């Protein structure tokens, strides 16, 4: 004799009610997980054109024209690319070869 336990196999109505109650409680959790209506989707934010810019040097606000001139000045000041030693250049080359081989071979 089972005291305090019920078998849902013998009572299909209780099983039906339990499954529906569990499904209803899970569906209400999904509704609460939706973002608020005021939250703008990322897809819309990505398509917006940003017209204000900040200086990377001191953080002050700049117009797009001033920002473009500053970028040109920074590029003009650095006439030469950064120098790397031959050992580091060789290590980077070998790392790239290793990365390529790992995509081809499984081990």
Residue pairs with C-beta under 8 A, 6 or more apart in sequence:
6 14
8 14
8 15
8 18
9 15
51 64
52 61
52 62
52 63
53 61
53 62
53 63
53 64
53 66
53 67
54 60
54 61
54 62
55 61
55 62
55 67
55 70
56 70
57 70
62 70
84 92
